[in-house]
Amino acid sequence: MGCSVSTSSRSTCSSGSRGEAVSPLCFEIGFCGTKRTKRTFSDHVITLQNLPSVPNRIFTNGKSRTSCIFTQQGRKGINQDAMIVWEDFMSEDVTFCGVFDGHGPQGHLVACKVRDALPLKLLSSMHSYQSRQNGSGGACLKGNLKKSDGSPEDRLNCLWKETFMKSYKAMDKELRSHPNLDCFCSGSTAVTIVKQGPNLFMGYIGDSRAIMGSKDSNGSMVAIQLTVDLKPDLPREAERIKKCKGRVFALQDEPEVPRVWLPFDDAPGLAMARAFGDFCLKEYGVISIPEFSHRLLTERDQFIVLASDGVWDVLSNEEVVEIVSLAPTRSSAARILVDSAAREWKLKYPTSKMDDCAVVCLYLDGKMDAESDYEEQGLSSATVQSNHSGNAIETDDGQKTELYLPRNFTVRSSEESDSYGRVAAEFEGNVDAVSTEDQNWSGLEGVTRVNSLVQLPRFSEERPNP
């Protein structure tokens, strides 16, 4: 089931500063041409079972050397968002970050599964590349390329694109054949980044988003959107779905939310064009192929924010950058951003159920403040425990003037039913140990994510011939 990869034998390559060029393929995995001991899978193995003990990897509310992360359950049932920051991912200057937003009856399990397994697949793919290079006597790309081979930066870009494509494909394949996880009508978004020196590589599907806070020529903070919300009404997405006999339209009571529907049934109404899982729609144009992009960071770039649509539904890119940049401490930025989103949900949509929120804030200068103690941030131990467990917390609305906020447009503004199915089993990180026999899901009562799905399809009757 799981991937495993060797992570021993640290590279001696220099990472360089953010504004300077570095040896692009100077990874721990042996791209530098220096004489190294041959590494094997038995050196130090990372599997799904021992992931929680891996150093410099955080996936619950907290902070690391360069980041802080925070998630809060909404009002629709179990928290289906997941997040991760993994520092020293391949070498000391490589960091992996991701946010995953599940939907459907088992969306919370899918999101956690992808959070745990996808980074391992990226590692495994890079390890395979290393093995091929070692087998063919591959030389270091630095200063050893002909013009026809392209620059080292181009080669690095192509390598990471191939790695993201293969890893996302393998992840979806694993979900399809998973023995204990039904992903037929459940799935997850993914927005993932790998930062290596000044290089930023991004792969993403669905409508979770990544933005960057950067300084302009005047020293003012500006918001730069790094990813595109892959909605079904984007021309290229809609064209592909319709060619595959899927349907794209919005419901009358939410005309701003385009959805994907089966050709023979008004279900499931998925509010995104790409996702892991959701195999009921994979024959009808929904895909798990990620969009990929590369960006060279500069000294003006300050931080990156990854978040689920629970944040983007109520806060604009500019507001998110302002909130993070004005946070009293860096370690509190993610929590303050989630609290701000919760207040906006109450102000903007008092009759709607707040969505789950998950936030990753990665600071590009590699520094964090020393004031990381929760008590110093004004949080009681009871509040910390409540937040850490993923339970929704009440926030003080206060007196605030209502402003127009550009939204992610996946909010159902009408009054929703309070009867939502709940998962009986607690999920502790390993989905294989979770039994789903006691989970009773029927119709809308089983869909805790009505923003992403409208209803489950009915396959009891024969499908009409297309």
Solvent accessible surface area in square Angstrom, and as a share of the most:
residue,aa,sasa,rsa
1,M,112,0.50
2,G,40,0.38
3,C,24,0.15
4,S,39,0.25
5,V,2,0.01
6,S,3,0.02
7,T,27,0.16
8,S,35,0.23
9,S,43,0.28
10,R,115,0.42
11,S,21,0.14
12,T,130,0.75
13,C,38,0.23
14,S,92,0.59
15,S,43,0.28
16,G,41,0.39
17,S,49,0.32
18,R,34,0.13
19,G,50,0.48
20,E,107,0.48
21,A,104,0.80
22,V,22,0.13
23,S,22,0.14
24,P,20,0.12
25,L,7,0.03
26,C,11,0.07
27,F,0,0.00
28,E,4,0.02
29,I,5,0.03
30,G,23,0.23
31,F,11,0.05
32,C,23,0.13
33,G,59,0.57
34,T,73,0.42
35,K,204,0.86
36,R,76,0.28
37,T,112,0.65
38,K,172,0.73
39,R,19,0.07
40,T,61,0.35
41,F,96,0.40
42,S,95,0.61
43,D,67,0.35
44,H,94,0.42
45,V,52,0.30
46,I,5,0.03
47,T,39,0.23
48,L,21,0.11
49,Q,118,0.52
50,N,59,0.30
51,L,3,0.01
52,P,92,0.58
53,S,90,0.58
54,V,19,0.11
55,P,93,0.59
56,N,54,0.27
57,R,16,0.06
58,I,37,0.19
59,F,52,0.22
60,T,59,0.34
61,N,16,0.08
62,G,23,0.22
63,K,74,0.31
64,S,18,0.12
65,R,125,0.46
66,T,22,0.13
67,S,0,0.00
68,C,1,0.01
69,I,3,0.01
70,F,7,0.03
71,T,20,0.11
72,Q,0,0.00
73,Q,37,0.16
74,G,2,0.02
75,R,105,0.38
76,K,7,0.03
77,G,1,0.01
78,I,52,0.27
79,N,26,0.14
80,Q,2,0.01
81,D,11,0.06
82,A,4,0.03
83,M,2,0.01
84,I,0,0.00
85,V,0,0.00
86,W,5,0.02
87,E,3,0.01
88,D,23,0.12
89,F,3,0.01
90,M,1,0.01
91,S,6,0.04
92,E,121,0.54
93,D,30,0.16
94,V,0,0.00
95,T,17,0.10
96,F,0,0.00
97,C,0,0.00
98,G,0,0.00
99,V,0,0.00
100,F,0,0.00
101,D,3,0.02
102,G,0,0.00
103,H,1,0.00
104,G,0,0.00
105,P,14,0.09
106,Q,13,0.06
107,G,0,0.00
108,H,6,0.03
109,L,1,0.01
110,V,0,0.00
111,A,0,0.00
112,C,19,0.11
113,K,6,0.02
114,V,0,0.00
115,R,19,0.07
116,D,12,0.06
117,A,2,0.02
118,L,0,0.00
119,P,1,0.00
120,L,0,0.00
121,K,17,0.07
122,L,0,0.00
123,L,4,0.02
124,S,31,0.20
125,S,22,0.14
126,M,0,0.00
127,H,16,0.07
128,S,50,0.32
129,Y,29,0.11
130,Q,13,0.06
131,S,55,0.36
132,R,122,0.44
133,Q,39,0.17
134,N,86,0.44
135,G,72,0.70
136,S,87,0.56
137,G,62,0.60
138,G,37,0.35
139,A,58,0.45
140,C,26,0.16
141,L,14,0.07
142,K,133,0.56
143,G,82,0.79
144,N,93,0.48
145,L,44,0.22
146,K,153,0.65
147,K,202,0.86
148,S,104,0.67
149,D,64,0.33
150,G,26,0.25
151,S,49,0.32
152,P,40,0.25
153,E,74,0.33
154,D,79,0.41
155,R,76,0.28
156,L,0,0.00
157,N,45,0.23
158,C,82,0.49
159,L,13,0.06
160,W,0,0.00
161,K,97,0.41
162,E,71,0.32
163,T,2,0.01
164,F,0,0.00
165,M,57,0.25
166,K,99,0.42
167,S,2,0.01
168,Y,0,0.00
169,K,152,0.65
170,A,41,0.32
171,M,0,0.00
172,D,14,0.07
173,K,147,0.62
174,E,23,0.10
175,L,1,0.01
176,R,148,0.54
177,S,85,0.55
178,H,15,0.07
179,P,116,0.73
180,N,62,0.32
181,L,8,0.04
182,D,89,0.46
183,C,4,0.02
184,F,80,0.33
185,C,18,0.11
186,S,2,0.01
187,G,0,0.00
188,S,0,0.00
189,T,0,0.00
190,A,0,0.00
191,V,0,0.00
192,T,0,0.00
193,I,0,0.00
194,V,0,0.00
195,K,30,0.13
196,Q,1,0.00
197,G,6,0.06
198,P,5,0.03
199,N,6,0.03
200,L,0,0.00
201,F,0,0.00
202,M,4,0.02
203,G,0,0.00
204,Y,11,0.04
205,I,0,0.00
206,G,0,0.00
207,D,1,0.01
208,S,0,0.00
209,R,22,0.08
210,A,0,0.00
211,I,0,0.00
212,M,0,0.00
213,G,0,0.00
214,S,6,0.04
215,K,85,0.36
216,D,45,0.24
217,S,90,0.58
218,N,132,0.68
219,G,45,0.43
220,S,59,0.38
221,M,62,0.28
222,V,56,0.32
223,A,26,0.20
224,I,46,0.23
225,Q,80,0.36
226,L,19,0.09
227,T,2,0.01
228,V,75,0.43
229,D,20,0.10
230,L,4,0.02
231,K,20,0.09
232,P,0,0.00
233,D,82,0.42
234,L,56,0.28
235,P,113,0.71
236,R,144,0.53
237,E,2,0.01
238,A,14,0.11
239,E,94,0.42
240,R,49,0.18
241,I,0,0.00
242,K,119,0.50
243,K,148,0.63
244,C,50,0.30
245,K,125,0.53
246,G,5,0.05
247,R,82,0.30
248,V,27,0.16
249,F,76,0.32
250,A,34,0.26
251,L,46,0.23
252,Q,182,0.81
253,D,82,0.42
254,E,3,0.01
255,P,103,0.65
256,E,60,0.27
257,V,1,0.01
258,P,21,0.13
259,R,0,0.00
260,V,0,0.00
261,W,2,0.01
262,L,0,0.00
263,P,49,0.31
264,F,51,0.21
265,D,16,0.08
266,D,75,0.39
267,A,0,0.00
268,P,1,0.01
269,G,0,0.00
270,L,0,0.00
271,A,0,0.00
272,M,2,0.01
273,A,0,0.00
274,R,10,0.04
275,A,0,0.00
276,F,0,0.00
277,G,0,0.00
278,D,1,0.00
279,F,19,0.08
280,C,7,0.04
281,L,0,0.00
282,K,34,0.14
283,E,129,0.58
284,Y,28,0.11
285,G,2,0.02
286,V,0,0.00
287,I,36,0.18
288,S,14,0.09
289,I,97,0.49
290,P,3,0.02
291,E,43,0.19
292,F,33,0.14
293,S,37,0.24
294,H,49,0.22
295,R,83,0.30
296,L,93,0.46
297,L,3,0.02
298,T,68,0.39
299,E,103,0.46
300,R,131,0.48
301,D,6,0.03
302,Q,46,0.21
303,F,7,0.03
304,I,0,0.00
305,V,0,0.00
306,L,0,0.00
307,A,0,0.00
308,S,0,0.00
309,D,1,0.01
310,G,0,0.00
311,V,0,0.00
312,W,0,0.00
313,D,0,0.00
314,V,1,0.00
315,L,6,0.03
316,S,9,0.05
317,N,23,0.12
318,E,111,0.50
319,E,38,0.17
320,V,0,0.00
321,V,4,0.03
322,E,95,0.43
323,I,36,0.18
324,V,4,0.02
325,S,47,0.30
326,L,130,0.65
327,A,19,0.15
328,P,111,0.70
329,T,15,0.09
330,R,71,0.26
331,S,15,0.09
332,S,1,0.01
333,A,0,0.00
334,A,1,0.01
335,R,30,0.11
336,I,37,0.19
337,L,0,0.00
338,V,0,0.00
339,D,17,0.09
340,S,12,0.08
341,A,0,0.00
342,A,3,0.02
343,R,70,0.26
344,E,11,0.05
345,W,5,0.02
346,K,65,0.27
347,L,48,0.24
348,K,42,0.18
349,Y,27,0.10
350,P,104,0.66
351,T,79,0.46
352,S,17,0.11
353,K,35,0.15
354,M,18,0.08
355,D,0,0.00
356,D,5,0.02
357,C,0,0.00
358,A,0,0.00
359,V,0,0.00
360,V,0,0.00
361,C,0,0.00
362,L,3,0.02
363,Y,11,0.04
364,L,4,0.02
365,D,57,0.30
366,G,39,0.38
367,K,136,0.58
368,M,37,0.17
369,D,39,0.20
370,A,101,0.78
371,E,95,0.43
372,S,36,0.23
373,D,72,0.37
374,Y,71,0.27
375,E,107,0.48
376,E,119,0.53
377,Q,33,0.15
378,G,68,0.65
379,L,22,0.11
380,S,58,0.38
381,S,82,0.53
382,A,75,0.58
383,T,40,0.23
384,V,31,0.18
385,Q,118,0.52
386,S,31,0.20
387,N,5,0.03
388,H,92,0.41
389,S,63,0.41
390,G,8,0.08
391,N,78,0.40
392,A,29,0.23
393,I,30,0.15
394,E,126,0.57
395,T,23,0.14
396,D,120,0.62
397,D,53,0.27
398,G,42,0.40
399,Q,186,0.83
400,K,106,0.45
401,T,107,0.62
402,E,112,0.50
403,L,107,0.53
404,Y,174,0.66
405,L,9,0.05
406,P,68,0.43
407,R,50,0.18
408,N,6,0.03
409,F,89,0.37
410,T,1,0.01
411,V,2,0.01
412,R,43,0.16
413,S,55,0.35
414,S,46,0.30
415,E,130,0.58
416,E,20,0.09
417,S,70,0.45
418,D,120,0.62
419,S,60,0.39
420,Y,32,0.12
421,G,16,0.16
422,R,161,0.59
423,V,22,0.12
424,A,78,0.60
425,A,35,0.27
426,E,139,0.62
427,F,35,0.15
428,E,156,0.70
429,G,23,0.22
430,N,59,0.30
431,V,4,0.02
432,D,41,0.21
433,A,86,0.66
434,V,13,0.08
435,S,67,0.43
436,T,40,0.23
437,E,155,0.69
438,D,111,0.58
439,Q,17,0.08
440,N,134,0.69
441,W,49,0.17
442,S,71,0.46
443,G,38,0.37
444,L,95,0.47
445,E,92,0.41
446,G,0,0.00
447,V,0,0.00
448,T,3,0.02
449,R,3,0.01
450,V,10,0.06
451,N,1,0.01
452,S,4,0.03
453,L,1,0.00
454,V,21,0.12
455,Q,46,0.21
456,L,34,0.17
457,P,15,0.09
458,R,154,0.56
459,F,70,0.29
460,S,109,0.70
461,E,145,0.65
462,E,167,0.75
463,R,116,0.42
464,P,89,0.56
465,N,143,0.73
466,P,161,1.01
